[in-house]
């Protein structure tokens, strides 16, 4: 289907790069659909249940009714009703709809890395939920300013002020009511804008109209209900006070009880939002087509443009010093590749956010992360799974490039005459894995290519070969993610495979310092092999990962053999020593050794390092670590006792149990190993009425008796292959 050509001549201050983020089922995709309808990008509101939404275009997304991959789309909005900053100026909005399910957290992470602002959607009947906290932390990590949309104001138990309080308590956000709902639950019909003190009422069903206009939206100005007058004054006063507190001039006016104009309030609020000092909260119901237009006005008025992000920080790869690059189309190019997608029609698509300069179709760019040149074959503006070909893309834009063969997620693209490296994107380690085997010989040939393509797309999806069994092991963030990836292998790549039971991604570590000697000597008639090194290992704090240090002095080991020693250490850390799981939270120091003028080689020192690490670890009281999940169960009161009892039997640590609306919410930390099949178990315990959410929290030592069983069942010898 052809895409309408997009208007390109937009100044930077009238572009918004925003994401829609939230807990699963809070209404992100429904909100996105309403945005696309009201901005005129679509002429029919898509429905998740019918599988007709624009941004959920994958077959699996339509079938399951969930978002799996982030979708980028470009649309336009003109603020008409409000007094102030951007009235009657059309603004271009580059919008990314992100997944809510924790298994696809990488999609949220990489989207937030390149966005300037975001809308966090909250379920008004549930307040802040676990995944809301996660996406909030991700936004904070990249200093992404947010506005909040309190969705589902029409459902039973909706509580606008409770939702704001929950955001203040659980997120530590300075959340403030920007508008007030008129009515709630079935009676929710409009909002009062606290800055302009105007009421707006929605009438009828706008999806019945063709196209969009002021009358077609059935969104009219009305009188503020008399019974709300006191609340409007009270909450407006609080909002004005908080806004004034962020601006010295306004604070003087406020304390002097002078009149502060609407434009002054909006300018100060915009600055406060961009500096993450205030999070305005707007009420609405996306499903009932209410509250979306004021939220769009707020996106334009309060979220930053690329021009507000005046410069981007980076590192000069030649000097290692910090440098800044201005957000200017005339500056040297700097762009970040944040997403790879395999498109059946055009091949590999690389999504890039341009921070400075201009990117041209057919030009060469320098990948400073990998120190290689790449050719941009074509540039595409993406509208979910549709595309529009363009010749150039300027700073502030998000586009897809075709032809970048070796660029992966997190790589920097720039001018080779002015190279810089932008901050990359970090992703969590997988917590669950399973074995996969091709069904036929033809599947065997296609499997490697298919897995490589999928791991390029999803940085949390890892692939490795098990040397003991010869099997291919795939790992990810959860069972749903792996299930969907296996399904994509079958549908998109026509690869059929047998899949094993999910396995927990344990890790190994040490609990005390130890030393080990690795010596590899082999004489074979001609030139022999000689490698000898002494290693010291010590535990690092939980979550620190790995570290390798050389303290060799006096030429005991020539410098050229230090990298092979490090490589041998890393390979052994990857394959494990106790039960075949990767080592973590360990510092390895090579401090001495010896060499032979003729027989020493890189391979000999690599093997010696592997032997030395094995010997040291066996003296260092090794233990297994297991992933601990944060589990949030929402259940009717009558099933609470049974659910808590069941969690306790799974080695759970119950953190809290609180009322939320007419349900009880239990928060617990539970070992992932105990959670297999929990979806079925919780349904049977609660007659299908309880739901749960689970995300990886941290790693903890496995109890000794369970460790013994895991080591025995692994059959792992920990031997070093020569």
Helices and strands as residue ranges (DSSP letters): G 12-14, E 15-22, H 28-38, H 59-64, E 71-78, E 90-97, G 102-104, H 105-114, E 117-123, H 130-141, E 145-151, H 160-171, E 175-177, E 179-182, G 185-187, E 190-193, E 198-202, G 206-208, E 219-222, G 226-228, H 229-244, H 248-255, H 262-274, E 279-283, H 292-302, E 311-315, E 322-326, E 334-343, E 347-356, E 358-360, E 364-367, E 372-375, E 378-383, E 386-390, E 392-394, E 398-402, E 412-414, G 416-418, E 421-422, E 432-438, H 441-457, E 462-465, E 472-476, H 479-492, E 497-499, E 503-504, E 507-509, E 514-522, E 529-539, E 546-550, G 559-561, H 562-575, E 586-594, H 602-618, E 623-635, G 637-639, H 640-648, E 653-660, E 663-671, G 672-674, H 678-685, E 691-701, H 704-714
